[in-house]
Amino acid sequence: MTHFKPYANESDVIHIGGLEIENRTDRLSLTGDVVLTRDQAGLALAKELKALLDQVVSGLEAEQPLPKKVTLKPVQIVKNPFS
C-alpha cells in the first residue's frame, strides 16, 4: 500500500482490487467492489484491505474522545480546468 494516511487530506485515492478508497478529512468513501478469491491473489487483497482497516481503526482509537456523529462537509464542485 502507498503512503495513504486516512483522514489526512481531501485528495488521496487508493485502489484495492476494484475498490476505490477516497480520502477526506471527515470521512473515507469506499466504492466499487473487491473479490476475495480463495487463492494467493485473494489472500493478497485481503491482507491489503485488512492493513487499511487496521490503520483506520488505530487512527480513530487514538483520537479519543470522538464525537458521536460528525457533520459531513459538502462536496465542493470546481470548474473543469480542461474545458
N, C-alpha and C positions, 0 to 999 in steps of 0.2 A: 504494500500500500504506500502511496505517496505521503508527503508530509501534510496530511489532512488533519486539521485541528477543529473538532466540532464547535460550532457557535462562534468561531473566531472572526468571520468576515461575511460579506454579502456576495462573494464571488466564486468560491471554490466549488467545483463539482467533480465527483469521482464516480467510477463505474465498477460494479461488481457483477460480472455476467451482464445480463440485460437490465440490471437495477441501477438507477441513477440516483445518487445521493447529492442533494443540493444544500450547500451551507448557507445559513442565515444567522444573524446574531441572536434571534429569538426562537429559532426552530431549525430542524433538519427536515427536508422533504425527500421522501423516498418514493420514486415512481418506477414503473416497469415491473419486470419480474426476473427472478433468478431460479434456474432449475438445478437442484442439487441431486445430480445423478449418483448412483451407487458405484462410483469408481474413483480413480485418482483425481480426475478433473472436478468431480463433485466435492470431494474432500478439500481440495484447494480452495474452492469458492466458499465452502462452509467455514473454513478457518479464516478467510479474509473477512467474511461477514461477521464472524464472532469477534475478531480483533477490533473491528469498527465499533460494534455494540459494547464491548468491554471498555473501550475508550470513552464512549458516550456516558455510560453508567458511572465510571470513575470520575469523570469531569463534573457530572451533575451531583454526585455524592459529596464532592469537595466544595461545592458552592452552598453548603447549608447555612442558614435555612433558605430553602427555595420557596417562592411564592406558591400559593395553592393553584393559581392559574395565571399565566402570562397573557397580556393583551398583545395580540399579534400586530406587527407593523403591516400596513397595507402594501401591496406590491406596487412599486413605482414603475410606470411605463415611460420609457425615454424614446426620443425620436431616433429613428434608424439613421446612423451617420452615413450609410451607404446608399440611401435612396435619393 
